[in-house]
Amino acid sequence: MLTRVLGQRRLRAHAGRVERAQEFLRTRGGLAVFAGRWTAFLRALMPTLAGSCRMPYARFLTWNAVGGITWGTIVVLIGCLAGASYERIARRLGEGPAIGSGLVVVVALVVWHLRRGRRDATESAHPTP
């Protein structure tokens, strides 16, 4: 069953990433589950990967819960800090520059994400030996 799940067409395109994630899970165990919470790709696949590596469920559940609580707390705090920063900029400079600053940050993040995705696609298409 796990082979069938990991062999799906959508995942075959990411076969290298899946294999690296499984190896990381085998060598690092619980820390890999914790780290997987920080990447959308791994967050979605971690239960399947942990099962394919025969990780005990109690260990998976503990590390997944700790990772989820930590991830959720930090993401909410970042959102609060970003909102507070926006309010501070808006008070000092006005609405226009505050919105402009926010747009610059969003565009920079989108460009970074797109470049990273292209780099990952290139690396998976031409794996290094």
Steps between C-alpha positions, in 0.01 A plus 500: 500500500776748590680423176176577318461832681861605443482384137215731402559713193509826698765364734711339227596849386649550846659157534838644595350717770298209636810278515702772675216551747482125573876484555484805728217333691697176538810677630344777710169345609294735713700809408412434135130498588548827691692657208240372254243732657688796354473392134161469330611205286626301799214608725258335258703181454653447843241250629547283191879531512510418870285194438719387210803524730317302771522780758307410817174694515560634853831654390342646186205643694722661764735667253215598266310664788808688623579611145141607434471701820838666441426573134154640577627720781787644298288564189237683708769707674652594164155609382449711811842662462436569131166660586658713772776606261242600240315711756825671605596577139148623421507739797841643412487512121132471412290233329660522153860425600383234744309319226794548263740349756269204546476447124879508464533229765228285339650535152847413634361187668314394184812547284710306751244217507479481120878495460530231763232292326678532166832404659341194664338402169832532320678296767238223488514492118881484500604320822865517595672163545 
